[in-house]
Amino acid sequence: MDAEELRLLLSKDGLALLERAEAQLDDRSDVVREVSRLRADGHAPALVAAVLSQARLRRRARAKFGEFAAGMLFTEAGLEQATRLRVAAHHAGRMRRAGIVSVADLGCGIGADALAFATLGLEVTAVERDEATAAIAAFNLAAWHATVLHGDALETPVDAEALWFDPARRDGARRLNDPADWSPALDAVFARAAAQPTGVKLAPGIDRALLPADAEHQWVTDGLETVEAVVWTGALARPGVARSALVLSDEGAEELTGEASHPEPGELGEWLYEPAGAVIRAELIGALADRLGATGVSDGIAYLSADRHVATPLAQAFRVRETLPLDERRIAQRLRELGIGDLEIKKRGADVDPAALRKRLKLKGDSRATLIATRVGGRHRAILADRP
């Protein structure tokens, strides 16, 4: 978003038109017709374009921000990298539990984490180097006790007990693979994090070798999506916790901590478990197996198995019906015999394209099931199972 587009949006007419357009625009709306209607009402083309673009961003933002999205402004890049509100609330809660009263969000983007910090009563200083994005953050934080500064994340002086970083990992539409190219660069971020309590948000697939050894590493799954890894330092790192997996859902939060471990393989039991992505990323599959009384299904495969069902947010459970060779013709024949027309296909450790396989199976019938293509005892198998 450039400065002129932002100026149009923040004008009295712009904000009023945005509220009107958002109320009328939905996923089925004909955008061309909407443009024509607003133009016919006498609105300038640049204002119409800015308003409709922002209205679509607000609708997309509901998945991350819920009803808060209706009072916020966004950019494409800012919305993509913004922390989900439920996840940001846990960041803020950790700050509060550690006794932190002031935090600097360095490289705040549109202000998602800063918003969560402020809503829990923390004093927030947010710094953003892009001028238009800083103005959007100021708009989003206007109702809270927060100060937004336009400046460099590492060079702008701030006075806060704790720091928060979410380094930008894109340059426009291009993803930056080298952490030295991130903004700020990862080495510089960790240098600051070594000096005072800090949280650093990173992509969940971050190379663990890049993470400082003397910090807590936490991976987060929200719903069924693994959304981030966070490095916590100083007073924000919990004593004795080197790594953790946090799973958030509408029912609450569940966490697993421990040392990196992988379970010994055993016999396939009545139940198969698929650990949450945060558990897998944190390499806590062995700790989860201990909690469930389960074993692995094969070396190098993240699925677990046991003869009893233990409900847990840390894994999805499937009741095993039978095991078949991973042979498409055998699978298709068995599915026809069982009248399975609704089939969920999952895979791990098998060269299978679920979408293509489902099409070739030509499913018919009223029953439903889950087909899991994986290795069991080192051999490729198709596990036919049901969700409880």
N, C-alpha and C positions, 0 to 999 in steps of 0.2 A: 504494500500500500504506500503510495507516495503522499507527500504533504498536502497537495491540492485535494486529493480524494478524501483525506482525513478532515481537512477544513470543511468540505462540503457536508460530510457526515455529522460533524460536531455543531453545525449551524442549527439554529432553531427549526428551520424548515426541514433540514436533513434528519434530525432525530424524530420529528413528528411523522415525517414520511416513512421512516424506517419502521416505526411502530405500526403504522397502517399497512405497509407492505408485508411485514412479517405475519400479521394476522390473516392476510388473504392468500399468502403464498404457501403452498404445500407441495409434497413430492409429486403430485399429479398435475400441478399447474403448468399451463402453457406459458413459458417464460417470454416468448415473442409477443404473445397477446398481452401479458402483463406490462411489458415495455411499451407497447402501443397505447395501452390504457393510460399509463402514467404520463407519457408524452402528450397525449391528447388533453390531459388535465393542465397542461402548460408547464410542466417541470422540465428543466434543462436536461439534455441527454447525459451529461457527465454526472449529474446528481442522480438520475434514474439508475445508471449503471452502478454507481457506488452503493446505493441503497439496496438494490436487488442482490448484489454480491454479498453484502453484509447480512441481509435477511437469510440467504442460504447458509452462510457460515453459522449464524445463530441456531438454525435448525439442526445442523450437524453437531453443534457444540452441546446440545442437550444430553447426548450420550455421556459426555464427560462432566458436565456442570449442572445437569438437572435444570431446575427452575432459575438458578442463578444466571443461566445463559441469556435469559430475556433482558437482563440489564447490563450486559457486557458488550464490548466490541472485540473483534478478532481480526487477525491476518491469517492467510492460509498456512504459512510456516509456523506462526505462533500457536494456532490451534492444533496442528499436527504434533508439535513437541510438548504442548502443555500437559501437565500432570492432571490425571483425573481427580475430581474433587474428593472422592472417597479415599484415594491414596494420599493426596495432599493433607487431608485431615489427620492421617496417621503420622505423617512427618511432623505436623504441628504438635500433635499429642506427645511425641517423643521429646520435642523441645521443652514443652511444659513440664513433663515428668522429670527432666534433667535439671529443672530449676532455672531455665533460661527465661529472661524477661525481654531481651532485645535481640533481633536477628537482622542480618543484612543479606538480602537476596541479590547476589551478584551475577548479573546477566538474567534479569527477571522475565524477559519476554513479555507476554501479555499480562503477567502477574498472577498466574494460577496458584503457585505455592505461597506467594506473598499474601494472597487473599486468604488462604487457609490459616496462615500464621496470624494475620490480623484479626480474624474472626474469633480466635482463641485468646485474644487480649494481648498478644505480644506486640512490642514496639517494632515496627518494620521500616527498614530503609531499603528501597529497591533501586537497583542501578541497571540501566539498559543503554547500550551504546547507539542503537538505531533510534533516531529522533522520533519518527512516527510511531514506532512500537512503544517507546517510552511514554508518549502522549496517550496511547491506548491503555497502557498499564495505569497511568494516573487516573484516567476515566474509570477504569474497573475498580480502582482502590479508593475512589473519592469518598465513599461513605465510611471508611475505616481509618484507624489511627496509623497512617502509613505515609511515608515521604518517598517520592519517586524522583530520582536524579538521572539526568541524561549524561552519561559518561562511560568510560572504560571500566569493566568489571574489576580489574586488578589495580588500576591507577587512581580511581576515585576514592578519596579518603572517607572512611565510614567509622562510626563509633558504635560497635555492637558486641554483645557477648559471644554470639555464635554466627557462623556464616552458612550460607546455602548456595550451592553452585549447580547449574544445569547447563553444561557446556553445549553450545550450538554445534551440531554434528552435520549440518548442511550448509552449503554455500549456494543460495537460491534453490534450484531443483536438484542440485548435485549433492550426493551423499559423500561426506569426507571420511575416508577409511583410516587415515593416519591421525592418531590422537594429537600429534604436534600441530596439525592444521585446524583443530577445533578452536572454538572461541568461547572462553580462553583455552589455551593449550593445556592438555591434561597434566603434564609435569608441573606447570606453574600452579595449577589448581591444588595439586597434592602438596606442593611446597607451602601454600597458605594453610592448607588443612592440617599440616603438622604443627602449626603454631597456635591454633585455638580450635575449640569445638566446631566441627563442620559436618555438614551432610553434602554428599556429592551424588547427584542423580546421573546414572549412565544407562546405556542400552543393556538389556538383559543378556545379550550375547557377547558382552565385553570379554576380552581375553583376560583370564584370571591372573596371568603373569604380570599384567600391568598394574594390579591393585596392590597398595601398600600392605605389608605383612602385619604391621602393628595397628590394625584398624578392624572394625567389624564390617563384614560384607553381608548385605541382606538382599535377597531376591524377592520380588513381589509379583504374585499372580492376583489379578482382579477378575472375578468371575472365572472364565475359562482361558483368559488371555494373560500371558506373562508379560508384564509391561515395563519393568525396570529392574536395575540393580542399584543399590545405594551403598556408598561407603560412608561409614560414620566414624568420626575421630574424636579424641579428647573425651570430655564428659558426656558426649552423645553416644559413645561406644560403651556397651554394657560389659562390665568385668566378666571375664571367663567365656564370653561369646565371640567366637571367631567368625562364624557364618550362621546364617539363619534363612529360613524360607517362610514368608508370610503369605497367607492365602486369605483374600477378602471376598465376602459374598454378602448378599442381602441379609443373611442370618448372622453376620458378625465376622470375627477374625479368628484365625487359627494359625499358630506358629510352631515351627519345628527348628530346634537348634542342635548342634553337635559337631562332630568332626567329620570330614569327608570320608565316606565309606560306601562300599557296594556289597550287596548281599551275595551269599553263596547260592548257586543254582540248586533247585530241588525239583521234585515231581510237580507236575501241573495238578493243582487241586480243583476244588469245586468253584472257587472264586478267583477271578483275575482282577488285579488293580493296576490302573494307570496313574502314576504319581502326577501331581500338579507340576506345571512347568517350573515353578520356583524351586520345588524339591529337587528336580533333575538338575537345574542350573547350579544349585548350591551343592550338588554332589552329596545330598543327604538321603539317598535312596536306601542305604543300609540302615540308617536311623529310623526311617519310616517302616522298613521291613520288621525291625525289632518291635516297633509299636503295634504293628498289625499281626505279629506272629506269622509272618510270611517269609517266603524264599523267592529268589529270582527264578525266572523261567529259562534263562540261558545266559551264558557269559556275554557281557556287553549290551544286554537288552534291559531297558528300564522297567519293563512290566514285572509285577510281583504276583505271587499266587499263594493261596491258603485254602484250607478246608472250611473255614468259617468266615462269616461276613461281619466286618467291623465298619460301621458308617463313620466316615471322616471327610471333612472338607479338603484334606490334603491329597486325596486321590479319588478318581472315579472307579466305581466297582461294576463288575460284569459277572453274571452267573454263567458258568461254562455249561453249554449243552453237550457239545461233542467236539472232537478234533478231527480234521480232515487233512489229507495231503494238500499242499499248496498247488493244486492242479485245477485249472479253470473249468475243464469239462466235468470233473468230479464235483466241484463246488456247484456248478450250474444244475447238475442232475439232482443233488441233494436239496437245493433250494426249491426246485420244482416239486419234489416229493413232499416237502413240508409246506408248500403253498405260501412261501415268503415273497411278498411283493414290495415290502418296505424294508430296505436294507441299509444300515449304517456300516460304512467300511472304514476301518482304521488300520494303520500299519506302523511297524517299527522293525527295522532290520530286514525289510523285504522290499525288493524292487517291484513295487506295485503302484499303478496310477489309479487311485480309487474311483475317480470320475469315469475314466475309460473302462475300467473293469465293470462298473455298475451298468454301463450302457451295453456292454457285450453280454452280460448275464441275462438280459431280456426278462427281467423279473415279472412274475405274475402271481397274484394271490392276495389274500387279506391279512396274512400274518406279517409280523415284523421281527427283526433280529439285528444283531450286530456281528459283523464278520471282522476278525482281527487277524491280519496277515503278519506273521512274525517268525521268530525262531524259538523252538521248544527243545531243550536239550541239545542245542547245536544244529537242529534240523528244521528246515522251513516247514511251517504248518499254517493251516487256516483254522482258527478257533471260532466256532459258532457259539454265540453267547447272547444273553439278554441283560438289559439294564434292570435293576431291581425296582 
